[in-house]
């Protein structure tokens, strides 16, 4: 029996990668604002600025350095929160129609 499948890459095919990234930044900012007493919106804007400047893979390291915070105290939990968060994202325009 021959089975057929259609496989899609999620990033920037079905969902905008930047939407996932921003969703993760919001979760990280929400967690950090409780422990560091920094405004959640401010954290989110700073993370987004770093990402928009082209930084990939070390956004949290850069942010911690910018803030003068110890990486060994915060980096692990930031990464875990980002990776484990439930993304608030939506399909790209016309994707649902293409899938059906």
C-alpha positions as CSV (number, residue, x, y, z in Angstrom):
1,X,0.0,0.0,0.0
2,X,1.4,3.4,-1.0
3,X,0.8,6.2,1.5
4,X,1.3,9.8,0.6
5,X,2.0,12.7,2.9
6,X,2.6,16.4,2.6
7,X,5.2,17.8,4.9
8,X,5.6,21.5,5.8
9,X,8.3,23.3,7.6
10,X,6.6,25.4,10.3
11,X,8.9,28.4,10.5
12,X,7.9,31.0,8.0
13,X,5.8,28.5,6.1
14,X,2.8,27.9,8.3
15,X,3.6,30.3,11.1
16,X,5.8,33.4,11.2
17,X,8.9,32.6,13.2
18,X,9.1,36.1,14.6
19,X,5.6,35.6,16.1
20,X,6.8,32.5,17.9
21,X,9.9,34.4,19.1
22,X,7.8,37.3,20.4
23,X,5.5,34.9,22.1
24,X,8.5,33.4,23.9
25,X,9.8,36.8,24.8
26,X,6.5,37.7,26.4
27,X,6.6,34.6,28.5
28,X,10.2,35.2,29.6
29,X,9.4,38.8,30.4
30,X,6.4,37.7,32.4
31,X,8.5,35.4,34.5
32,X,11.4,37.8,34.9
33,X,9.3,40.8,36.0
34,X,8.1,38.9,39.0
35,X,11.6,38.0,40.2
36,X,13.6,41.1,39.1
37,X,11.0,43.9,39.6
38,X,11.5,45.2,36.1
39,X,8.5,46.2,34.0
40,X,7.3,43.3,31.7
41,X,6.8,45.6,28.7
42,X,10.2,47.0,29.2
43,X,11.9,43.6,29.2
44,X,9.9,42.6,26.1
45,X,10.8,45.7,24.2
46,X,14.5,45.2,25.1
47,X,14.5,41.6,24.0
48,X,12.7,42.5,20.8
49,X,15.2,45.3,20.0
50,X,18.1,42.9,20.5
51,X,16.4,40.3,18.1
52,X,15.6,43.1,15.6
53,X,19.3,44.1,15.6
54,X,20.0,40.6,14.1
55,X,21.1,38.8,17.2
56,X,20.2,35.1,17.1
57,X,20.9,32.4,19.7
58,X,22.3,34.8,22.3
59,X,19.4,37.3,22.8
60,X,19.1,36.4,26.5
61,X,22.9,36.6,27.1
62,X,22.9,40.0,25.4
63,X,20.0,41.2,27.5
64,X,21.5,40.0,30.8
65,X,24.8,41.8,29.9
66,X,22.9,44.9,29.0
67,X,21.2,44.8,32.4
68,X,24.3,43.8,34.3
69,X,22.7,40.7,35.6
70,X,24.5,37.4,36.3
71,X,24.0,34.8,33.5
72,X,24.5,31.9,35.9
73,X,21.5,33.1,37.9
74,X,19.0,33.7,35.1
75,X,20.0,32.3,31.8
76,X,18.9,28.7,32.4
77,X,15.4,29.6,33.5
78,X,15.0,32.1,30.6
79,X,15.9,29.4,28.1
80,X,13.6,26.9,29.8
81,X,10.7,29.3,29.9
82,X,11.2,30.2,26.2
83,X,11.5,26.6,25.0
84,X,8.6,25.3,27.2
85,X,6.1,28.1,26.7
86,X,2.8,27.5,24.9
87,X,3.1,29.7,21.9
88,X,0.5,32.3,21.1
89,X,0.7,32.2,17.3
90,X,-1.6,32.0,14.4
91,X,-1.4,30.7,10.9
92,X,0.0,33.0,8.2
93,X,-2.6,34.5,5.9
94,X,-4.0,32.1,3.3
95,X,-2.4,29.1,5.1
96,X,-5.7,27.6,6.3
97,X,-7.2,27.9,2.8
98,X,-4.1,26.3,1.3
99,X,-4.2,23.4,3.8
100,X,-7.9,22.7,3.1
